[in-house]
Amino acid sequence: MREDNLQDTIAAISTATGEGGIGIVRLSGKKALSVANKIFLGQDKMKPAQFKSFSMHYGKIVDQQKIIDEVILSVMRGPRSYTRQDVVEINCHGGVLALRKILELTLKHGCRLASPGEFTKRAFLNGRIDLAQAEAVIDLIRAKTDSALKISLEQLSGSLSVKIGKIRKGLLDILVILEANIDFPEEGILSQDSIDLSQRLNAVAAQLNALLSSASRGRILREGLHVVICGKPNVGKSSLLNALLKKERAIVTPVAGTTRDTIEEMIDIRGIPVRIVDTAGILKPRNLIETKAVRRSRNQISLADLVIILFDSGNKLDHRDRKLIKEVKNKNVIAVINKIDLKPRINKEEIIRVFPRVVELAAKSGKNLNLLEDALCDFVYQGKLPGSEAVLVSNLRHIQALREAQKLVRQTRQNLADKLSIEFITQNLKDACVYLDKILGKDYSKDLLERIFADFCIGK
C-alpha cells in the first residue's frame, strides 16, 4: 500500500465487480462535496454542498451537460460519517460501464483512486474505530456462515476491545502500585500489598486464559475447519463427500482408485465453515499419477485440523487399513465405519481401541449422517453450547499478541513470588500492555497497517 495522505479526497467503486441492480461510487475527504457539486445535477437545482447530512437526493451525473446516469446521491458530513470526513455516495445503475465512467469523472475533478481498505483505514486513523474493529470489517465481508458473521459483528461492535481494555486497565492498576513502591520505598507498599498484587495478577491471568481458551474455536469459525477424508480405495470416501455436500460433487464408481486427486469444497455444517477434502485412496502407487495423488493425500492429512478415516463395514481390516491407522493416530480423528447397510465383517473393537470418536453410517443412503455432524460439532465446541461464549478470539494476530501478554503475566507472577526487583517486574507488565495495545492499534507500525488493509477490497 502506498503512503496515503489523509488530506486527499479519495474515490472508489464500493460494490462488487460485474452487473447488478445498483452500484455505488464512494467519495471521502474535504473535497468530496465540491467534487459532487461539479458532476451532480439535481431536480431542485440545489448543489450537494447545500444538502443536509444523512439525506438522499435524486438527480443525474453529468459530464459537460452529457448525462452519464440517473442516480441517488447521499451526503454524510464529517465527523458523523464512516471515515469522520465528508462522505458522498453515488448510487447508480450497477453496470460496469456506468460505474467506471462515474468513477473516472470523480478522478477528473480532484479525487484520487482509493487504495485497498483506505476508507476503513481512515475510520481507524481518525479514531472512529480501533484496529480490532477495523479488522472485523473484512471478516464481516468474508463471513461464510452465521457463526462467522456473529463473531465479526461482535468484534465490530467493540465487545473484544472492551475485554482487552479491561485487562489492560487491570495491568495498569498493578503498575501504579509497583511504581509507587519504586518512588516511595520507605512506605513499604509492596510488602503491605503483596497479597493484593498476587490476587490482581491472578485475576488478569484468568481473563487472558478465558479469552485464549476460545481461540481454537474462534479461528475455526473464522477461517474454517480443515477436514480431510481418507481411507484405502473403495471405502466410500467420495460417497461421504457427496452426502455431506448434499450434491454429487465427486464421481462414485465400484472401481477402486476412481478418485485420482484431492477434491476440495467449502460446506456449512451447523454454522461451522468446513473446508473438506476428499483424497485419493492411500495405496501402493502403480504409476507417476498415482504417486503424485498419494503424495498429495499425505500432505493434506499432515495439514488437517481433523481427519475422517473411513473403513468398510463389509470387509475385514487389512494391512492397508492398519498402516493408515498408524499414520493418523496422532492426529485429531473421527473414525467412520461406512456401509453399515451391508453384512458386517469388520472388527469394530480394533478401531474403538485406537480412536475415541467412532461413527457408524451408510454414506450412500445418508443413514446416521447426523451422527457424524454431531461429532464434528462436538470436536469444535468441546461440549460448550454454540454461542454460549460472549466473546471469541478468532484473529491470528490477536491470538499471538494475547499469548505473549499471557506469557509475561505468568512470568511476573513467578518474579513476584521469587521477590525479584520491582523494576524487572514492572518492565514485564509494561511489555504486556504493549502487546494489548497492538491489538487495539494504540501501538502500530506502517508495515502492520499495510499488511492488514492490503487484504481489503478497494471500496471499503
C-alpha positions as CSV (number, residue, x, y, z in Angstrom):
1,M,0.0,0.0,0.0
2,R,1.4,3.4,-0.9
3,E,1.9,6.2,1.6
4,D,-1.7,7.6,1.9
5,N,-2.4,11.3,2.6
6,L,-5.4,11.8,4.9
7,Q,-5.9,15.2,3.3
8,D,-6.5,13.7,-0.2
9,T,-10.1,13.2,-1.3
10,I,-10.4,9.5,-2.3
11,A,-13.0,7.7,-4.5
12,A,-13.7,4.1,-5.4
13,I,-16.4,1.7,-6.6
14,S,-17.7,0.1,-3.4
15,T,-19.8,-2.6,-4.9
16,A,-18.8,-5.9,-6.4
17,T,-17.4,-6.1,-9.9
18,G,-20.0,-7.1,-12.5
19,E,-23.6,-6.4,-13.4
20,G,-26.1,-5.6,-10.7
21,G,-29.2,-3.6,-10.0
22,I,-27.3,-0.9,-8.1
23,G,-23.7,0.2,-7.9
24,I,-22.1,2.6,-5.5
25,V,-19.2,5.1,-6.0
26,R,-18.0,6.4,-2.7
27,L,-16.0,9.6,-2.0
28,S,-14.4,10.7,1.2
29,G,-12.4,13.8,2.1
30,K,-12.6,17.6,2.3
31,K,-13.3,18.0,-1.4
32,A,-16.0,15.3,-1.6
33,L,-18.9,17.8,-1.7
34,S,-17.2,20.2,-4.1
35,V,-16.4,17.3,-6.5
36,A,-20.1,16.2,-6.2
37,N,-21.1,19.8,-7.0
38,K,-19.4,19.6,-10.3
39,I,-20.9,16.4,-11.5
40,F,-24.4,16.1,-9.9
41,L,-27.4,17.8,-11.3
42,G,-30.4,17.6,-9.0
43,Q,-34.1,18.2,-9.9
44,D,-34.3,21.1,-7.5
45,K,-31.1,22.6,-8.8
46,M,-29.5,22.5,-5.3
47,K,-25.9,21.6,-5.0
48,P,-24.7,18.7,-2.8
49,A,-22.8,21.2,-0.6
50,Q,-26.2,22.6,0.4
51,F,-27.7,19.2,1.3
52,K,-28.4,18.3,4.9
53,S,-26.3,15.5,6.3
54,F,-27.8,12.0,6.1
55,S,-30.0,13.0,3.2
56,M,-30.5,11.4,-0.2
57,H,-31.3,13.2,-3.5
58,Y,-32.4,12.1,-6.9
59,G,-30.6,13.6,-9.9
60,K,-28.2,12.9,-12.7
61,I,-24.5,12.6,-13.1
62,V,-23.3,14.8,-15.9
63,D,-20.1,15.5,-17.8
64,Q,-20.3,18.9,-19.5
65,Q,-24.1,18.6,-20.0
66,K,-23.8,15.0,-21.1
67,I,-25.9,12.7,-18.9
68,I,-23.9,9.7,-17.6
69,D,-26.6,8.1,-15.4
70,E,-29.6,8.6,-13.2
71,V,-28.6,8.4,-9.6
72,I,-29.4,8.8,-5.9
73,L,-26.8,10.8,-4.1
74,S,-26.2,10.5,-0.4
75,V,-24.4,13.0,1.8
76,M,-22.8,12.2,5.2
77,R,-20.9,15.1,6.7
78,G,-17.9,14.5,9.0
79,P,-17.2,13.8,11.8
80,R,-20.5,11.8,11.9
81,S,-19.6,9.5,9.0
82,Y,-17.8,6.2,8.5
83,T,-14.4,7.9,7.9
84,R,-15.1,11.0,10.1
85,Q,-14.7,13.0,6.9
86,D,-17.3,14.3,4.4
87,V,-18.6,11.3,2.6
88,V,-20.6,11.2,-0.6
89,E,-22.1,8.0,-2.0
90,I,-23.4,7.9,-5.6
91,N,-26.0,5.1,-6.1
92,C,-26.2,4.4,-9.8
93,H,-27.2,1.6,-12.0
94,G,-25.0,-1.4,-11.5
95,G,-23.5,-1.7,-14.9
96,V,-19.7,-1.9,-15.3
97,L,-19.6,1.0,-17.8
98,A,-21.8,3.4,-15.8
99,L,-19.7,2.8,-12.6
100,R,-16.4,3.2,-14.4
101,K,-17.5,6.5,-16.1
102,I,-18.7,8.0,-12.8
103,L,-15.5,7.0,-11.0
104,E,-13.4,8.5,-13.8
105,L,-15.4,11.7,-13.5
106,T,-14.6,12.0,-9.8
107,L,-10.9,11.4,-10.5
108,K,-11.0,14.1,-13.2
109,H,-12.4,16.6,-10.8
110,G,-9.9,16.2,-8.0
111,C,-10.3,12.8,-6.3
112,R,-7.6,10.1,-6.4
113,L,-8.3,6.4,-6.5
114,A,-8.5,4.9,-3.0
115,S,-6.1,2.1,-2.1
116,P,-7.4,-1.2,-0.7
117,G,-9.2,-0.7,2.6
118,E,-8.4,3.1,2.7
119,F,-11.9,4.1,3.8
120,T,-11.7,1.8,6.8
121,K,-8.1,2.8,7.4
122,R,-9.3,6.4,7.6
123,A,-12.0,5.4,10.1
124,F,-9.2,3.9,12.2
125,L,-6.7,6.7,11.9
126,N,-9.4,9.3,12.6
127,G,-10.4,7.5,15.8
128,R,-13.8,6.2,14.9
129,I,-12.9,2.6,15.4
130,D,-9.9,0.8,16.8
131,L,-7.7,-1.7,14.9
132,A,-9.5,-4.8,16.1
133,Q,-12.8,-3.3,14.9
134,A,-11.2,-2.4,11.6
135,E,-10.1,-6.0,11.1
136,A,-13.6,-7.1,11.9
137,V,-14.9,-5.3,8.8
138,I,-13.0,-7.6,6.4
139,D,-14.1,-10.6,8.4
140,L,-17.7,-9.5,8.1
141,I,-17.4,-9.2,4.4
142,R,-15.8,-12.7,4.1
143,A,-18.1,-14.5,6.6
144,K,-19.4,-17.7,5.1
145,T,-21.6,-18.9,8.0
146,D,-24.0,-17.4,10.6
147,S,-21.4,-18.2,13.3
148,A,-18.6,-16.4,11.5
149,L,-20.9,-13.5,10.8
150,K,-21.8,-13.3,14.5
151,I,-18.2,-13.3,15.6
152,S,-17.4,-10.5,13.2
153,L,-20.4,-8.4,14.3
154,E,-19.4,-8.8,18.0
155,Q,-15.9,-7.7,17.2
156,L,-17.1,-4.8,15.1
157,S,-19.4,-3.7,17.9
158,G,-16.3,-3.4,20.2
159,S,-17.0,-6.4,22.6
160,L,-13.5,-7.8,22.1
161,S,-12.0,-4.3,22.5
162,V,-13.9,-3.8,25.8
163,K,-12.5,-7.1,27.1
164,I,-8.9,-6.2,26.1
165,G,-9.4,-2.7,27.6
166,K,-10.4,-4.3,31.0
167,I,-7.4,-6.5,31.0
168,R,-5.2,-3.5,30.1
169,K,-6.7,-1.5,33.0
170,G,-6.0,-4.3,35.4
171,L,-2.4,-4.3,34.3
172,L,-2.1,-0.5,34.7
173,D,-3.7,-0.7,38.2
174,I,-0.9,-3.1,39.2
175,L,1.7,-0.9,37.6
176,V,0.5,2.1,39.7
177,I,1.1,0.1,42.9
178,L,4.5,-1.1,41.8
179,E,5.6,2.3,40.6
180,A,4.6,3.8,43.9
181,N,6.9,1.3,45.6
182,I,9.8,2.4,43.4
183,D,9.1,6.1,44.1
184,F,8.5,5.7,47.8
185,P,10.4,2.6,49.0
186,E,10.3,3.8,52.6
187,E,6.5,3.3,52.7
188,G,6.9,-0.4,52.2
189,I,4.0,-0.6,49.8
190,L,5.0,-3.8,48.2
191,S,5.2,-5.7,51.5
192,Q,1.9,-4.4,52.6
193,D,0.1,-5.1,49.3
194,S,1.9,-8.3,48.0
195,I,-1.2,-10.4,48.6
196,D,-3.4,-7.8,46.8
197,L,-0.9,-7.8,43.9
198,S,-1.0,-11.5,43.6
199,Q,-4.7,-11.5,43.6
200,R,-4.8,-8.8,40.9
201,L,-2.3,-10.7,38.8
202,N,-4.3,-13.9,39.1
203,A,-7.4,-12.0,38.0
204,V,-5.7,-10.7,34.9
205,A,-4.2,-14.1,34.1
206,A,-7.7,-15.6,34.4
207,Q,-9.1,-13.1,31.9
208,L,-6.3,-13.8,29.5
209,N,-6.8,-17.5,29.9
210,A,-10.6,-17.2,29.3
211,L,-10.0,-15.3,26.0
212,L,-7.4,-17.7,24.8
213,S,-9.5,-20.7,25.6
214,S,-11.8,-19.6,22.9
215,A,-9.0,-19.1,20.3
216,S,-9.2,-22.5,18.7
217,R,-13.0,-22.3,18.2
218,G,-12.8,-18.7,17.1
219,R,-10.1,-19.4,14.5
220,I,-12.1,-22.3,13.1
221,L,-15.3,-20.3,12.9
222,R,-13.5,-17.5,11.1
223,E,-11.2,-19.4,8.8
224,G,-12.9,-22.8,8.5
225,L,-12.2,-26.3,9.8
226,H,-9.8,-28.1,7.6
227,V,-11.2,-31.7,7.4
228,V,-9.6,-34.5,5.3
229,I,-11.4,-37.7,4.4
230,C,-9.0,-40.6,4.0
231,G,-9.1,-44.3,3.7
232,K,-8.0,-47.1,1.4
233,P,-9.5,-47.3,-2.1
234,N,-13.3,-48.0,-2.5
235,V,-14.3,-47.5,1.2
236,G,-16.8,-44.7,0.2
237,K,-14.8,-41.5,0.6
238,S,-16.4,-39.8,-2.4
239,S,-19.8,-41.0,-1.3
240,L,-19.3,-39.4,2.1
241,L,-18.2,-36.2,0.5
242,N,-21.3,-36.1,-1.7
243,A,-23.5,-36.9,1.3
244,L,-22.1,-34.0,3.3
245,L,-22.4,-31.6,0.4
246,K,-25.9,-32.9,-0.4
247,K,-24.9,-33.0,-4.1
248,E,-22.9,-35.2,-6.4
249,R,-19.5,-33.5,-6.5
250,A,-17.2,-36.5,-6.7
251,I,-17.6,-39.4,-9.2
252,V,-18.5,-42.6,-7.5
253,T,-17.9,-46.0,-9.1
254,P,-17.3,-49.5,-7.8
255,V,-13.8,-49.3,-9.4
256,A,-11.1,-48.8,-6.8
257,G,-8.9,-45.7,-7.3
258,T,-11.6,-43.7,-9.2
259,T,-10.5,-40.5,-7.3
260,R,-7.1,-39.7,-8.7
261,D,-6.6,-36.3,-7.0
262,T,-7.8,-34.3,-4.0
263,I,-11.2,-32.7,-4.3
264,E,-11.9,-29.7,-2.0
265,E,-15.1,-28.0,-1.1
266,M,-16.4,-25.5,1.4
267,I,-19.5,-26.5,3.4
268,D,-21.6,-25.1,6.2
269,I,-22.2,-27.7,8.9
270,R,-24.5,-26.3,11.6
271,G,-22.8,-22.9,11.4
272,I,-19.3,-24.2,11.2
273,P,-17.4,-23.4,7.9
274,V,-15.8,-26.7,6.9
275,R,-13.1,-26.9,4.2
276,I,-13.5,-30.6,3.4
277,V,-11.0,-32.5,1.2
278,D,-11.6,-35.9,-0.4
279,T,-8.3,-37.6,-1.0
280,A,-7.2,-40.3,-3.4
281,G,-7.1,-43.8,-1.7
282,I,-3.8,-44.4,0.1
283,L,-2.4,-47.4,-1.8
284,K,0.9,-48.5,-3.3
285,P,1.1,-46.3,-6.4
286,R,1.4,-48.1,-9.8
287,N,2.4,-45.1,-11.9
288,L,3.5,-41.5,-11.7
289,I,-0.1,-40.1,-11.5
290,E,-0.9,-42.3,-8.5
291,T,2.4,-41.5,-6.9
292,K,1.6,-37.8,-7.0
293,A,-2.0,-38.4,-5.9
294,V,-0.8,-40.3,-2.8
295,R,1.8,-37.7,-2.0
296,R,-0.9,-35.0,-2.1
297,S,-3.2,-37.1,0.1
298,R,-0.5,-37.5,2.7
299,N,0.3,-33.8,2.6
300,Q,-3.4,-32.9,3.1
301,I,-3.5,-35.3,6.1
302,S,-0.5,-33.6,7.7
303,L,-2.1,-30.1,7.4
304,A,-5.6,-31.1,8.5
305,D,-7.3,-29.9,11.7
306,L,-9.3,-33.0,11.7
307,V,-9.1,-36.3,9.8
308,I,-12.1,-38.5,9.0
309,I,-10.7,-42.0,8.4
310,L,-13.1,-44.4,6.6
311,F,-13.5,-48.2,7.0
312,D,-15.7,-50.6,5.1
313,S,-18.0,-52.4,7.4
314,G,-18.4,-55.2,4.8
315,N,-14.7,-56.1,4.8
316,K,-12.2,-57.2,7.5
317,L,-9.4,-54.8,8.4
318,D,-6.3,-55.5,6.3
319,H,-2.7,-54.3,6.2
320,R,-3.7,-51.1,4.3
321,D,-6.2,-50.1,7.0
322,R,-3.7,-50.8,9.8
323,K,-1.0,-48.8,8.0
324,L,-3.3,-45.8,7.6
325,I,-4.3,-46.1,11.3
326,K,-0.7,-45.7,12.3
327,E,-0.3,-42.7,10.0
328,V,-3.2,-40.7,11.5
329,K,-3.4,-42.0,15.1
330,N,-1.6,-38.9,16.4
331,K,-4.0,-36.5,14.6
332,N,-7.4,-35.4,15.7
333,V,-9.5,-38.2,14.2
334,I,-13.1,-39.3,13.7
335,A,-13.2,-42.9,12.6
336,V,-16.2,-43.7,10.4
337,I,-17.3,-47.2,9.7
338,N,-19.1,-46.9,6.4
339,K,-21.6,-49.2,4.6
340,I,-23.4,-50.4,7.7
341,D,-26.2,-51.5,5.4
342,L,-24.0,-54.4,4.3
343,K,-23.4,-57.6,6.2
344,P,-20.8,-56.6,8.8
345,R,-17.4,-58.4,8.7
346,I,-15.2,-55.7,10.3
347,N,-13.7,-56.0,13.8
348,K,-15.0,-52.7,15.3
349,E,-13.3,-53.3,18.6
350,E,-9.9,-52.9,17.0
351,I,-10.9,-49.4,15.7
352,I,-12.6,-48.4,19.0
353,R,-9.4,-49.2,20.9
354,V,-7.4,-46.6,18.9
355,F,-9.9,-43.9,18.3
356,P,-12.2,-42.3,20.9
357,R,-14.6,-40.9,18.3
358,V,-16.2,-43.6,16.2
359,V,-19.3,-43.2,14.0
360,E,-21.2,-45.9,12.1
361,L,-23.1,-44.8,9.0
362,A,-24.1,-45.5,5.4
363,A,-22.9,-42.7,3.2
364,K,-24.9,-43.6,0.1
365,S,-28.3,-43.6,1.9
366,G,-27.4,-40.9,4.4
367,K,-28.2,-43.1,7.3
368,N,-26.6,-41.8,10.6
369,L,-25.0,-38.9,8.7
370,N,-26.3,-36.6,11.5
371,L,-24.1,-38.6,14.0
372,L,-21.0,-37.5,12.0
373,E,-22.2,-33.9,12.0
374,D,-22.7,-34.2,15.8
375,A,-19.2,-35.5,16.2
376,L,-17.8,-32.6,14.1
377,C,-19.7,-30.0,16.2
378,D,-18.5,-31.7,19.4
379,F,-14.9,-31.5,18.2
380,V,-15.2,-27.8,17.6
381,Y,-17.2,-26.7,20.6
382,Q,-15.7,-29.3,23.1
383,G,-19.0,-29.7,24.9
384,K,-19.8,-26.0,25.1
385,L,-23.1,-24.7,23.6
386,P,-22.7,-22.9,20.3
387,G,-22.9,-19.1,21.0
388,S,-22.5,-19.5,24.8
389,E,-19.3,-17.5,24.9
390,A,-19.8,-13.8,24.9
391,V,-16.5,-13.1,23.0
392,L,-14.5,-15.4,20.8
393,V,-11.0,-14.5,19.7
394,S,-10.6,-15.5,16.1
395,N,-7.8,-13.4,14.5
396,L,-4.4,-15.0,14.5
397,R,-2.7,-11.6,15.1
398,H,-4.8,-11.1,18.2
399,I,-4.2,-14.7,19.4
400,Q,-0.4,-14.3,19.1
401,A,-0.4,-10.9,21.0
402,L,-2.6,-12.4,23.8
403,R,-0.3,-15.3,24.2
404,E,2.7,-13.0,24.5
405,A,0.9,-11.0,27.1
406,Q,-0.2,-14.2,28.9
407,K,3.5,-15.3,29.0
408,L,4.6,-12.0,30.5
409,V,1.9,-12.0,33.2
410,R,2.8,-15.6,34.1
411,Q,6.5,-14.6,34.4
412,T,5.5,-11.6,36.5
413,R,3.7,-13.8,39.0
414,Q,6.8,-16.0,39.3
415,N,9.1,-13.0,39.6
416,L,6.8,-11.6,42.4
417,A,6.9,-14.9,44.2
418,D,10.7,-15.0,43.8
419,K,10.9,-11.4,45.2
420,L,12.9,-10.1,42.2
421,S,13.5,-6.4,41.8
422,I,10.4,-4.2,41.2
423,E,12.0,-2.6,38.1
424,F,12.2,-6.0,36.5
425,I,8.6,-6.9,37.4
426,T,7.2,-3.6,36.1
427,Q,9.0,-4.0,32.7
428,N,7.3,-7.3,32.1
429,L,3.9,-5.7,32.8
430,K,4.7,-2.7,30.5
431,D,5.6,-5.1,27.7
432,A,2.3,-7.0,28.3
433,C,0.5,-3.7,27.9
434,V,2.3,-3.1,24.6
435,Y,1.0,-6.4,23.2
436,L,-2.5,-5.5,24.1
437,D,-2.1,-2.0,22.6
438,K,-1.0,-3.7,19.3
439,I,-4.4,-5.5,19.2
440,L,-6.3,-2.2,19.6
441,G,-4.0,-0.2,17.4
442,K,-2.7,2.1,20.2
443,D,0.8,0.9,19.1
444,Y,1.2,0.1,15.5
445,S,3.7,0.4,12.6
446,K,3.2,1.3,9.0
447,D,4.1,-2.2,8.0
448,L,1.4,-3.6,10.2
449,L,-1.3,-1.3,8.7
450,E,-0.1,-2.2,5.2
451,R,-0.5,-5.9,5.9
452,I,-3.9,-5.6,7.4
453,F,-5.5,-3.2,4.9
454,A,-3.9,-4.8,1.8
455,D,-6.5,-7.6,2.2
456,F,-9.4,-5.3,1.9
457,C,-11.3,-4.6,-1.3
458,I,-10.6,-1.1,-2.7
459,G,-14.1,0.4,-1.9
460,K,-14.2,-0.4,1.8
